[in-house]
């Protein structure tokens, strides 16, 4: 339940449109709902501004579908990350409105219209191989209410591709930079803009990239100011952080 939904419920009770038992029924599951294999945090949207997100990796399709169904029943937008088409088919059998992004490996079931943050997030990828992580970030940022600009395949091996799009990048409130190999793109971008840059190292690269560790260390050691770094391949985390920043525009 979101803050807006809770306000609507209480106003409906005040106006006599719903009875006390209905209100109590909603509030009883507001904190958590125990499914045995999972405890759903229905209170998270009130605390953090967005409902609990389902990390699909390692979960059975039945578990993901059951959790998604209960979140949707509570009026929450459903976002599943790190998932597969097989899981999507199980979810869609229960929630026909589910949308699957195969590249991002995400499932989204929107609960009504997404409330805009008023913020604009640019998602940059160094290479095409980084797109699964970049798309996870883009899908997450969009479902959290941001306007998203995708600027893909602008890595440092062809720096002119980035320089020709600098003005587009500068229009964003927050910039997410996704890069594998040596991870240099985040430093280059941060040196060109006066916006927060969230760097996402990916596990793309040859042996000495150590599964993304080389890019991670490059980003952490950047001499450019204004960079925050999330974990390897964590497009979701980058988008969640970007949204926390764009929501400040409303404060």
N, C-alpha and C positions, 0 to 999 in steps of 0.2 A: 504494500500500500504506500502510495506517495503522499507527500504533504497535501497536495491539492485534493487527492481522493479522500483523505481523512477530513479535511475541511468540508468537502461536499457532503460527506456522511453526517457530520455533526450538524451542519446547517439543515439537512433534510430532517433530522430528528427534531431540531428546534422548530421547524415549520410544520411538524406533525405528519410528514410524508412517510416516515418509517417509524416502527415501534422500537421500544427499548430492547427487546429480545434480538432484533436484527442488528442493532448497534453492538450489543454484547457479543453476538456471534462473530462479528468482524474483529472485535478487539481481543477475543480469546486466542485467536491465531496470529495476532499482530506481531508477537515477539518471535515465536518459532513454531514449526509444525514438524512433529517427529514421525518420519516414515519408517523408522527402524534402521534402514541403511543410510539415511541422510536426515539431517535436521535443518529444515528450510528456514532461513532467516528472513521472515517477512517484514521485519523492522528496518532492514538495511536501507531501503529507499528513503525513509525518514531521517536516518542518521547521516547517510553518505550521499544522498541525492540520486541514487540509481539502485534498482533492485539487485539482489544477489545474482551473480553471473555463474553459469555452469561451465566448469572446466571439463571438457568432454574426454580428454585423454585418460585412459585407465578405467573409465566407467563403462558398464555394459549399456547396450542400447535401451534395454528395459528401464534401467535406473535413470538414464538421461531423460527418457520420455516421461517417466513418472514425476520426476522433479519439475520438468518443464510444464506438465499439466497442472500441477498444484500452484506453481507461480502464476500461470495464466488465469487459473480459477480465482486467484486472489486479486486479479486486475493488474498484474505486473507485466511489463514488457519482458520478454524472454530473450536472453542472449546466451548462446552456447558457443564456446571456442574450442579449437583443436578437436574437431569432430569429422565425421565421414558421411558419405552419401547413405550408407546402410543405416546409420543412426538417424539421419534426417528422415528416411522413409518411415521409421518407427515413430518419430515425433509427429510427422505429418499425418499419420493415420489417426492420431488423437487430436492434433491441432492443424487443420487443413490450411490455415493462413500462414503456416511456417514457410520461410524463405531460406534457401540454401545457397551460399556462396562457396563454390567448390575451391576456388583459388585461395580464399581467405580461410577456408575450413570452418565456417561459421553458420549457425542457424539463428534466425531472428523471427520472433513472433511479436509484432508490435501491438501494444495495448492502446488502441486509439491513436490519435495524432501525437507525434513526438513533440514535446515542448522545447522550443528552441532556446539555446543559451544566449543567442545573439553573438556568438563567437565564430571565428573563422579559423580553421586548422588546415595548414598545408602539410601534405604527406609526400615526402621525397624519397625515392629509392635510388641507390647508386646504380644498380643493374637489374635486369629482368629476373635474374635468379633470386633477388630479394623480394619479389612481389608477394609471395604468400604472407610474409611478415608485414609488409607494407599494407596489403589489403586487410589484414586483421586489424591493423591500426585504423585504417580508413573506415571500415564497417563499424567498428566500435565507436569512433568519434562521431559518426553520423547518427547512430542509434541513440547516442547520449545527447543529441540535440545540436550538434555543431554543423555549420556549413563546411564542407570538406572540398579541398582542391587537391587533386592527385597530380603529381609531377614526377613521372617515372623515367628511369634510365638516364640519369643526369650525373653519372659518376665522374670522378676526377680524371679518368683516362681520356675523356673528351670534355674538358672543362667548359668549352664553348657552349655545350648544351645547357649547362647551368647558367652561364653568364647571359645567355639570350633570354632567360626567364626570371631574372633577378627581380624585376618589378612585380611580377606575379607572386613571387615568394614573399616579398615585402608587404603585400596586402594582408597577409595572415596575422592573426593575433598570437598564434603559437605555431611553431614549425617542428614537425617530426621528421627526423632524418634516419633512414634505414639503410645500413651499409654493412657488407661483409668484407672479405679480403683484408686489407689493412685498415679499413674504416675511416679514411681520411676525410670523407665528404662532410661530416658533421663540423669539423674545424673550419673548413672552407666556408660553409654556409654561415656559421656563427660570426665569421669575420666580415660578412657582407650585410648583416641585418642588425636591427636594434630590438629584436623580439626574442623571447625565450626559445631556445632550441633544445628539443628532447632527442637524444641520440639513442638509437636502437642498434646494437651490434647483431649481426646475424651469423649463423654457423656456416655460411657459404665461404668456400675457399679451399686451397690446396693444403697439404700436410702441415706446414708451419703456421697455418692460421689457427691450429689447435681447436677446431670446432667453434670458432668465434672468439676465443680468448684474445687473439692478437688484436682484433677490432675493438674489443672491450677495453683493453689496456690503452690503445691509441686514443679512444674517446675520453677515458678517465684522465689521461695525461695531456689533454689538449691545452695549448697556450691561448686559445680563443676564449673570451669570457662569455658567460651566459649559457653554458651547456649543462644540462642534467642528463645523466646516463641511467638507463634501465637495464635489466638483465638481458642476456643473449636470447634473441628471437621473441622478445616479449612485446609484440605490437599492441596487445591489449593494455598492458601496463602503461605504455607510452600515451595511448589515447585517454586512459582514465586520468592520468596526470594532466594532460592537456585540457581536459574538460574541467578539472578542478581550477585551472587557471582562467579559462574563459568564463566560468560562472561568476568570477569576481567582477566582471563587467556590470553585473546587476546589483552589486552591493553599493 
